[in-house]
Each structure stands twice: as C-alpha cells, then as structure tokens.
Amino acid sequence: MKKAISLVLFGSFASFSQAEVGIPEQLEQCHKVKADAERLKCFDQIGKAKAEEKAEKTDSAEPESAGQWLVTSDKSPIDDSENVHVFLLAENQISSRFDRAITPSLSIICREKKTELFIDWGTYLGLDSTQVLTRIDSQQAINRSWQISTDSKATFYSGQSIAYIKYLMKSKKMFVKITPYGENPVQATFALDGLSNAIQPLRKSCKW
C-alpha cells in the first residue's frame, strides 16, 4: 500500500517550533507551496540562511543542540492529537530528470499518534516500492525495500520505525542511495547531529 506524502498534510501547519535559534519564520510558507520546484527552492533558501547564520556564530562556544533539524506541529483534525514533523535537508543536492537540482529531505512524523520516517526525493521514483541503500556512520551498508508515497516522490521506511529512529538518534551520519525510475542512481547524506533534542516534541506526542 502506498503512503500518503506527509509534506502535503503538514503544509497547513499554523504553529512553528524552534529547533534552534534563528530558524526563519518563512518555513511555514514553504510547506504551503504546491509546485515541487518552488517548494524545494524555498527549502534551499532556508538552508542557505541557516548556513550564513551559523557562520556568524563562530565565536560562540555553545553547540547548537538541535543541529540542522527543523520542527513544525499542528493539531490533528481527526483526533485532536498533536501532529509533529521533524525534518532535515540533505548536505548535498541531486540532479533529477531535466537536470533539475533538488535537495532531498529526511522526515520523521508523528501523525495521529503513529510514527513514520520518510525521505522526500522530489523526483519520480516509480510505483509501490523501491530498493534503498543506507549506511549509518561506518556500519555496513544495507539494501532493503522502502514503500513509495502516493505522489511517487518519497520513500517510507517499511520496518520498525521507532527502533530505527532510536538507532539514528545515536548516530552522526546517514548515507542514502536510490535509483529513480528511468534515471541514474542518486545519493544523499544527512548530518544527524541534534536529532535526540529536536525529536523530543514528537516523542512526547507519540508517547515513546
């Protein structure tokens, strides 16, 4: 069964939770952008702004506790529980069909008290499921099947999501490689630092 892409659900978020000091308030507007290219461009601009902000803080001795993670939340229209979306932009861009530059994003969501993890690639992946190769830190790379979202542009982790997320919370880097339908393989690297702190609102909402 296909997964409904969660960026659409979280596009109407009205509240904004700071995962670190200086997160641009325009984040909420990015979620509302329907066009793929424009939405990803919006997120790219946020990433650049964050990089510039960090460069200005080189004299600060305190590490940023939530790393590069961003957090949004909203009240579920289904059961009034708090939906929480924790996400991170990749350190690199990928080139999709028509040579479009895209920055993949890694997302963890608590939606109606259910936890899921997915990667938005912003390009057509195919139908139903696809093979995704991941490597965490210096561990052995693992190739397994992930479910493809209903818009065919994101992959959902198909195993025990909470256990996998807890593993990521203890890790520093996640390398991911995938082959979009009819295209060459692409890869993305995510800096996981700060996840343990950024994910606290989500854990509270999903009670784990």
C-alpha positions as a Markdown table, in Angstrom:
| # | Residue | x | y | z |
|---|---|---|---|---|
| 1 | Met | 0.0 | 0.0 | 0.0 |
| 2 | Lys | 1.3 | 3.4 | -0.9 |
| 3 | Lys | 1.9 | 6.1 | 1.8 |
| 4 | Ala | 0.3 | 9.5 | 1.5 |
| 5 | Ile | 3.1 | 12.1 | 1.3 |
| 6 | Ser | 3.2 | 13.9 | 4.6 |
| 7 | Leu | 4.6 | 17.2 | 3.4 |
| 8 | Val | 1.1 | 17.9 | 2.0 |
| 9 | Leu | -0.5 | 17.1 | 5.3 |
| 10 | Phe | 1.9 | 19.3 | 7.2 |
| 11 | Gly | 1.6 | 22.1 | 4.7 |
| 12 | Ser | -1.2 | 23.8 | 6.7 |
| 13 | Phe | 0.8 | 24.0 | 9.9 |
| 14 | Ala | -0.1 | 27.1 | 11.8 |
| 15 | Ser | 2.4 | 26.9 | 14.7 |
| 16 | Phe | 6.2 | 26.8 | 14.5 |
| 17 | Ser | 8.5 | 25.3 | 17.0 |
| 18 | Gln | 12.1 | 26.4 | 17.1 |
| 19 | Ala | 14.6 | 23.6 | 16.8 |
| 20 | Glu | 17.4 | 26.0 | 17.1 |
| 21 | Val | 17.9 | 29.8 | 17.5 |
| 22 | Gly | 17.4 | 31.8 | 14.3 |
| 23 | Ile | 15.1 | 29.4 | 12.2 |
| 24 | Pro | 13.5 | 31.5 | 9.5 |
| 25 | Glu | 9.8 | 32.2 | 10.0 |
| 26 | Gln | 9.2 | 31.6 | 6.3 |
| 27 | Leu | 9.4 | 27.8 | 6.9 |
| 28 | Glu | 5.6 | 27.5 | 7.3 |
| 29 | Gln | 5.2 | 29.2 | 3.9 |
| 30 | Cys | 7.5 | 26.7 | 2.2 |
| 31 | His | 5.1 | 23.9 | 3.2 |
| 32 | Lys | 2.3 | 25.7 | 1.5 |
| 33 | Val | 4.0 | 25.9 | -1.8 |
| 34 | Lys | 2.3 | 23.3 | -4.1 |
| 35 | Ala | 4.8 | 23.3 | -7.1 |
| 36 | Asp | 7.6 | 20.9 | -6.5 |
| 37 | Ala | 10.4 | 23.0 | -7.8 |
| 38 | Glu | 9.3 | 26.1 | -6.0 |
| 39 | Arg | 8.8 | 24.3 | -2.7 |
| 40 | Leu | 12.3 | 22.7 | -2.8 |
| 41 | Lys | 13.8 | 26.1 | -3.8 |
| 42 | Cys | 12.1 | 27.6 | -0.7 |
| 43 | Phe | 13.7 | 24.9 | 1.5 |
| 44 | Asp | 17.1 | 25.5 | -0.2 |
| 45 | Gln | 16.9 | 29.2 | 0.7 |
| 46 | Ile | 16.2 | 28.3 | 4.3 |
| 47 | Gly | 19.2 | 26.0 | 4.3 |
| 48 | Lys | 21.4 | 28.8 | 2.9 |
| 49 | Ala | 20.1 | 31.3 | 5.5 |
| 50 | Lys | 20.9 | 28.8 | 8.3 |
| 51 | Ala | 24.4 | 28.3 | 7.0 |
| 52 | Glu | 25.0 | 32.0 | 6.9 |
| 53 | Glu | 23.7 | 32.3 | 10.4 |
| 54 | Lys | 26.0 | 29.6 | 11.7 |
| 55 | Ala | 28.9 | 31.3 | 10.1 |
| 56 | Glu | 28.1 | 34.4 | 12.0 |
| 57 | Lys | 28.2 | 32.5 | 15.3 |
| 58 | Thr | 31.8 | 31.2 | 15.0 |
| 59 | Asp | 32.7 | 33.0 | 18.2 |
| 60 | Ser | 30.1 | 31.1 | 20.2 |
| 61 | Ala | 31.3 | 28.2 | 22.4 |
| 62 | Glu | 27.9 | 26.6 | 22.7 |
| 63 | Pro | 27.0 | 23.9 | 20.2 |
| 64 | Glu | 23.6 | 24.1 | 18.5 |
| 65 | Ser | 21.7 | 21.4 | 20.4 |
| 66 | Ala | 19.2 | 20.5 | 17.6 |
| 67 | Gly | 21.8 | 20.6 | 14.8 |
| 68 | Gln | 20.2 | 21.3 | 11.4 |
| 69 | Trp | 16.8 | 19.8 | 12.3 |
| 70 | Leu | 13.6 | 21.8 | 11.9 |
| 71 | Val | 10.3 | 21.1 | 13.7 |
| 72 | Thr | 6.7 | 22.0 | 12.9 |
| 73 | Ser | 3.5 | 21.0 | 14.7 |
| 74 | Asp | -0.3 | 21.1 | 14.2 |
| 75 | Lys | -3.5 | 19.8 | 15.8 |
| 76 | Ser | -4.9 | 16.8 | 14.0 |
| 77 | Pro | -8.3 | 17.4 | 12.5 |
| 78 | Ile | -9.0 | 13.7 | 13.0 |
| 79 | Asp | -8.5 | 13.1 | 16.7 |
| 80 | Asp | -7.2 | 16.5 | 18.1 |
| 81 | Ser | -3.8 | 15.0 | 18.9 |
| 82 | Glu | -0.6 | 17.0 | 18.1 |
| 83 | Asn | 0.9 | 16.1 | 14.8 |
| 84 | Val | 4.7 | 16.8 | 14.8 |
| 85 | His | 7.0 | 16.9 | 11.8 |
| 86 | Val | 10.8 | 16.8 | 12.4 |
| 87 | Phe | 12.9 | 17.1 | 9.2 |
| 88 | Leu | 16.3 | 17.8 | 7.9 |
| 89 | Leu | 17.7 | 18.9 | 4.5 |
| 90 | Ala | 20.5 | 16.8 | 2.9 |
| 91 | Glu | 24.0 | 18.1 | 2.8 |
| 92 | Asn | 24.0 | 17.8 | -1.0 |
| 93 | Gln | 21.7 | 18.3 | -4.0 |
| 94 | Ile | 20.8 | 15.7 | -6.6 |
| 95 | Ser | 20.2 | 16.1 | -10.3 |
| 96 | Ser | 16.9 | 14.7 | -11.4 |
| 97 | Arg | 15.3 | 14.4 | -14.8 |
| 98 | Phe | 15.6 | 17.5 | -17.0 |
| 99 | Asp | 18.8 | 18.2 | -14.9 |
| 100 | Arg | 16.8 | 19.8 | -12.1 |
| 101 | Ala | 18.8 | 20.4 | -8.9 |
| 102 | Ile | 16.9 | 19.1 | -5.8 |
| 103 | Thr | 17.8 | 18.9 | -2.1 |
| 104 | Pro | 16.3 | 15.7 | -0.6 |
| 105 | Ser | 14.9 | 15.9 | 2.9 |
| 106 | Leu | 14.7 | 13.3 | 5.7 |
| 107 | Ser | 11.5 | 13.5 | 7.7 |
| 108 | Ile | 10.1 | 11.9 | 10.9 |
| 109 | Ile | 6.5 | 12.4 | 11.7 |
| 110 | Cys | 4.0 | 11.7 | 14.4 |
| 111 | Arg | 0.6 | 11.7 | 12.8 |
| 112 | Glu | -2.5 | 10.7 | 14.8 |
| 113 | Lys | -0.1 | 9.1 | 17.3 |
| 114 | Lys | 1.7 | 7.0 | 14.7 |
| 115 | Thr | 5.4 | 7.4 | 14.0 |
| 116 | Glu | 6.8 | 7.2 | 10.4 |
| 117 | Leu | 10.1 | 8.1 | 8.7 |
| 118 | Phe | 10.4 | 9.0 | 5.0 |
| 119 | Ile | 12.8 | 10.7 | 2.6 |
| 120 | Asp | 11.4 | 13.2 | 0.0 |
| 121 | Trp | 13.5 | 12.9 | -3.2 |
| 122 | Gly | 11.4 | 15.4 | -5.2 |
| 123 | Thr | 11.6 | 13.3 | -8.3 |
| 124 | Tyr | 9.6 | 10.4 | -9.8 |
| 125 | Leu | 10.6 | 7.1 | -8.2 |
| 126 | Gly | 8.2 | 4.6 | -9.6 |
| 127 | Leu | 5.2 | 2.7 | -8.1 |
| 128 | Asp | 4.6 | 0.8 | -4.8 |
| 129 | Ser | 8.2 | 0.2 | -3.6 |
| 130 | Thr | 11.8 | 0.5 | -4.5 |
| 131 | Gln | 15.2 | -0.5 | -3.2 |
| 132 | Val | 17.0 | 2.0 | -1.0 |
| 133 | Leu | 20.6 | 1.5 | 0.2 |
| 134 | Thr | 21.5 | 3.1 | 3.5 |
| 135 | Arg | 24.7 | 3.3 | 5.5 |
| 136 | Ile | 24.8 | 4.7 | 9.1 |
| 137 | Asp | 28.1 | 6.1 | 10.2 |
| 138 | Ser | 30.8 | 3.4 | 9.4 |
| 139 | Gln | 28.4 | 0.5 | 9.7 |
| 140 | Gln | 27.8 | -2.0 | 6.9 |
| 141 | Ala | 25.5 | -0.7 | 4.1 |
| 142 | Ile | 22.0 | -2.2 | 4.0 |
| 143 | Asn | 19.9 | -2.5 | 0.9 |
| 144 | Arg | 16.1 | -3.0 | 1.5 |
| 145 | Ser | 12.7 | -2.2 | 0.1 |
| 146 | Trp | 11.0 | 1.1 | 1.1 |
| 147 | Gln | 7.4 | 2.0 | 0.2 |
| 148 | Ile | 6.8 | 4.7 | -2.3 |
| 149 | Ser | 4.4 | 7.6 | -1.5 |
| 150 | Thr | 1.2 | 8.3 | -3.4 |
| 151 | Asp | 2.9 | 11.1 | -5.3 |
| 152 | Ser | 5.7 | 8.8 | -6.2 |
| 153 | Lys | 8.4 | 11.2 | -5.0 |
| 154 | Ala | 9.2 | 9.9 | -1.4 |
| 155 | Thr | 10.2 | 6.7 | 0.2 |
| 156 | Phe | 8.8 | 5.5 | 3.5 |
| 157 | Tyr | 10.9 | 3.2 | 5.8 |
| 158 | Ser | 9.0 | -0.1 | 5.9 |
| 159 | Gly | 10.4 | -1.6 | 9.1 |
| 160 | Gln | 10.0 | -0.9 | 12.8 |
| 161 | Ser | 10.2 | 2.9 | 12.5 |
| 162 | Ile | 10.6 | 3.8 | 16.2 |
| 163 | Ala | 13.5 | 1.3 | 16.7 |
| 164 | Tyr | 15.2 | 2.6 | 13.5 |
| 165 | Ile | 14.8 | 6.3 | 14.6 |
| 166 | Lys | 16.3 | 5.4 | 18.0 |
| 167 | Tyr | 19.3 | 4.0 | 16.1 |
| 168 | Leu | 19.6 | 7.2 | 14.2 |
| 169 | Met | 19.4 | 9.2 | 17.4 |
| 170 | Lys | 22.7 | 7.6 | 18.4 |
| 171 | Ser | 24.3 | 8.2 | 15.0 |
| 172 | Lys | 26.1 | 11.0 | 13.3 |
| 173 | Lys | 25.6 | 10.5 | 9.6 |
| 174 | Met | 23.2 | 8.7 | 7.2 |
| 175 | Phe | 24.1 | 8.0 | 3.6 |
| 176 | Val | 21.3 | 7.0 | 1.3 |
| 177 | Lys | 21.4 | 5.8 | -2.4 |
| 178 | Ile | 18.4 | 5.2 | -4.6 |
| 179 | Thr | 17.7 | 4.8 | -8.4 |
| 180 | Pro | 14.7 | 6.9 | -9.5 |
| 181 | Tyr | 12.6 | 5.3 | -12.3 |
| 182 | Gly | 14.4 | 5.5 | -15.6 |
| 183 | Glu | 17.3 | 7.5 | -14.2 |
| 184 | Asn | 20.8 | 7.1 | -12.9 |
| 185 | Pro | 21.4 | 6.4 | -9.2 |
| 186 | Val | 21.4 | 9.4 | -6.8 |
| 187 | Gln | 22.7 | 9.7 | -3.3 |
| 188 | Ala | 22.2 | 12.0 | -0.3 |
| 189 | Thr | 24.0 | 12.5 | 3.0 |
| 190 | Phe | 22.3 | 13.7 | 6.2 |
| 191 | Ala | 24.0 | 15.1 | 9.3 |
| 192 | Leu | 22.1 | 13.6 | 12.1 |
| 193 | Asp | 23.6 | 15.6 | 15.0 |
| 194 | Gly | 20.9 | 17.1 | 17.3 |
| 195 | Leu | 18.2 | 14.6 | 16.5 |
| 196 | Ser | 17.9 | 13.5 | 20.1 |
| 197 | Asn | 17.0 | 17.0 | 21.1 |
| 198 | Ala | 14.9 | 18.0 | 18.1 |
| 199 | Ile | 12.7 | 15.0 | 18.3 |
| 200 | Gln | 11.5 | 15.5 | 21.9 |
| 201 | Pro | 8.2 | 17.1 | 21.0 |
| 202 | Leu | 7.5 | 14.3 | 18.6 |
| 203 | Arg | 8.3 | 11.6 | 21.2 |
| 204 | Lys | 6.0 | 13.3 | 23.7 |
| 205 | Ser | 3.1 | 13.4 | 21.2 |
| 206 | Cys | 3.5 | 9.8 | 20.0 |
| 207 | Lys | 4.3 | 8.7 | 23.6 |
| 208 | Trp | 7.5 | 6.8 | 23.2 |
